[in-house]
Amino acid sequence: MSITVVARLTAKPGSEKQLEEALRAMIPKVREEPGALAYVLNQSIKNPTVFVFYEVYKDQAAFEHHTKTPHMAELQGKLPALLDGRPTIDILTELDHK
């Protein structure tokens, strides 16, 4: 079963561009990971400080690999200076897919 992740990150006021750049830098790296099926970055229309990743991994092993990559560690080092609070992360198991 695939694993879906919905990660919601809120930038500190004034840090929106820096956060967007840091998140965009992840996209090509994650898309090259084995088992990464989707990695989509979104920004809220109502509140442009809010960014949401929609991620899909082939299975739990692919997701665990993602969490241990050097580029994830690098991003996690940058986030405290850019975020207003902690990210909200939902990890989901797909029940049905057409």
C-alpha positions in Angstrom: 0.0 0.0 0.0 1.2 3.5 -0.8 1.8 6.1 1.8 0.5 9.7 1.3 1.9 12.6 3.3 0.2 16.0 3.6 2.6 18.5 5.2 1.5 22.0 6.0 4.1 24.6 6.8 3.5 28.3 7.7 6.2 30.8 7.1 7.1 33.5 9.6 5.9 36.8 8.3 8.5 38.2 5.9 10.1 34.7 5.3 7.6 33.5 2.6 10.1 33.8 -0.3 13.0 32.1 1.6 10.7 29.2 2.7 9.3 28.9 -0.9 12.9 28.7 -2.2 13.9 26.1 0.3 10.9 24.0 -0.4 11.2 24.3 -4.2 14.9 23.1 -3.9 13.6 19.8 -2.5 11.3 19.0 -5.5 13.9 17.7 -8.0 15.8 15.8 -5.3 12.7 14.0 -3.9 11.3 13.2 -7.3 14.5 11.3 -8.0 14.1 9.1 -4.9 13.2 5.5 -5.5 9.6 5.0 -4.7 8.6 8.6 -4.7 5.4 8.7 -6.8 4.3 12.3 -6.3 5.8 15.4 -4.6 3.7 18.5 -5.2 4.1 21.9 -3.6 1.1 24.2 -3.1 0.6 27.6 -1.7 -2.6 28.8 -0.1 -4.5 31.4 -2.0 -6.2 32.9 1.1 -3.0 32.9 3.2 0.2 33.0 1.2 2.3 32.2 4.3 0.9 28.7 4.1 2.6 26.0 2.0 1.3 22.4 1.6 3.2 19.4 0.2 1.2 16.5 -1.2 3.5 13.5 -1.3 3.0 9.9 -2.3 5.4 7.1 -1.8 5.2 3.5 -3.1 5.3 2.0 0.3 6.5 2.5 3.9 10.1 1.7 3.0 10.2 4.4 0.3 8.8 6.9 2.8 11.3 5.9 5.5 14.1 6.3 2.9 12.8 9.8 2.2 12.9 10.8 5.8 16.6 9.8 6.1 18.0 11.5 3.0 20.7 14.2 3.2 18.4 16.7 1.5 15.7 16.2 4.2 18.3 16.8 6.9 19.4 19.9 5.1 15.8 21.2 4.9 15.1 20.4 8.5 18.2 22.5 9.5 16.8 25.5 7.6 13.1 25.3 8.8 13.4 26.6 12.4 14.4 30.1 11.2 11.7 30.2 8.5 8.6 28.7 10.2 5.9 30.2 12.3 5.3 27.2 14.6 5.7 23.5 13.8 4.6 21.9 10.6 1.4 19.8 10.6 2.1 16.5 9.0 -0.5 13.9 8.2 0.7 10.4 7.2 -2.0 8.4 5.5 -2.4 4.9 4.1 -4.3 4.6 0.8 -7.5 2.7 1.1 -8.7 2.9 -2.4 -7.4 4.2 -5.7 -8.9 4.3 -9.2 
